[in-house]
Amino acid sequence: MLSYGFIQRAFVAGIFVAIVCSLLGTFLVLRNLSLIGDGLSHVSFGAIALGLFFGVYPIYIALPVVILASLLILKLTEKAKLYGDAAIGIVSSVGIASGVILASVSKGFNIDLFSYLFGNILSISQEDVLLSVILSGVVVIVITLFYQDLFSLTFSQELAQVTGVKTNKISSFLVILTAITVVLSVRIVGIMLVSSLLILPAVTSLQISRGFKTTLFFGAIFAATSVFLGIFISFILNIPTGATIVLVNFGMFCLTYFVKNN
Amino acid sequence: MRINMSNVVIVADKVTFGYDIVPVLKDISFTIKSGDFIGIVGHNGSGKTTLIKIILGLLTQKEGKVKLFDYPSHAFNAWEKIGYLPQNLSVINPIFPATVQEVVGLGLLSSKKFPKLFSKKDQDKINTILVDLKISDLKNRLISRLSGGQLQRVMLARALVNHPELLILDEPTNAIDSDTRKTFFSYISTLNKKHQTTIILITHDIGCVGEYANKVLYLDKVALFYGSFDEFKKSEKMVDVFGKELTHFISHRH
């Protein structure tokens, strides 16, 4: 199975993207922004539709649009004093609505759009792998450089401010990194399932947490394991890979929850 | 008389704050000098915490000026000079997955430049403050596994780890028993006397203000009293406000 080129590409891109998702997911879950991945993936739907409509490689349109949407969610939460999930709901529904209208007015690209809805990790190209590895590397480097600021902001925004952390700047970094990661993940597990990669490894790791760094570390291990097992199981049983990765993640969450509470 | 500005820690000049048309603070003016131990007292809703948040730049006053170590509060950035213990620890998530030493280490960020890496010297600072506050056995424990009193000491360690010149404590003894409270105040008092650390203590515990603070600010949306503890005892206005309780202050002090 490992001798197939498409399986190798799926392992490499999948594991890189899943690790980055789990790292960002830990910060988002603890800041009550778990659903931002869901909202941004819906915006990706609109942006990808826009790309397909104009015949441009969809990721190139999706990246700037989703980054702008992530900053809009942040501003709506801060300035308009909306609850975080309400801001996500607004941006998310606008994204989906735009995608649906674009898909409806140009009837030719619906099949392409549906391939992004559910993702297909087994069909990704060499370019997608390279893009995933490079952007994942960038995200990991930025998280490492701003680790203490991100940790401080996540622990308490008020205390972070009075220790000189530029909380607005760091919050923006966090949502921009999330936007980049969501766009990357869309190719792997699809728009419908992307938030699971952000949330599930993080909450699984929180079950057995022994500290903040160890939570991040075990989240990454769970994420990588879920992609490895997900691809393996889906290949053997001939079932959809993205959905299998999500269910493996859910299985690991149940297992850690059971172990913790017994 | 000429005021030596290098000795002045905080100047508040006619600070006014409110939400929409509801006034919270009106025309508050005072000066705090290095080495002062100020007790800020007042009933619930008198504006004590709001005043502290304005001083720290977490809220912006509608009118008036605040200077912190001679900088306007919005332009202040020497955060390593300040240690802050927030009210009731309500600003933190009690089940946050961090160890005691990770949380205490956050107090060192104010003196760090990008990329804010910790050295062995920083780890030594963390270990020392944990020993000083008698919580070194909790070093690797998750904060979610601590009692209220233990968490309070961890947050105090976070506020003190950088040896601040100004320590702001907002209702610090709410969650702790009377023995721990005594140890807590005796530690704070030593910092003030030995190291000249300026302390602002917001509290309902009127007795401990009488016992430890040398100045009192009594707030009720306006500053009803600001002055030395001796003046406070003699103030007729305060005798009217407190009645017998003022005598209680004095009996604690002497």
Interface residues (C-beta under 8 A of the other chain):
Chain A: L30 T144 L145 F146 Y147 Q148 D149 F151 S152 T154 F155 S156 Q157 E158 L159 A160 Q161 V162 T163 G164 V165 L206 S209 R210 G211 F212 K213 T215
Chain B: L56 G57 L58 N77 W79 E80 I82 Y84 P86 V91 I92 N93 F96 P97 A98 T99 E102 V103 L106 G107 L109 S110 K112 F114 P115 K116 F118 N140 L142 R158
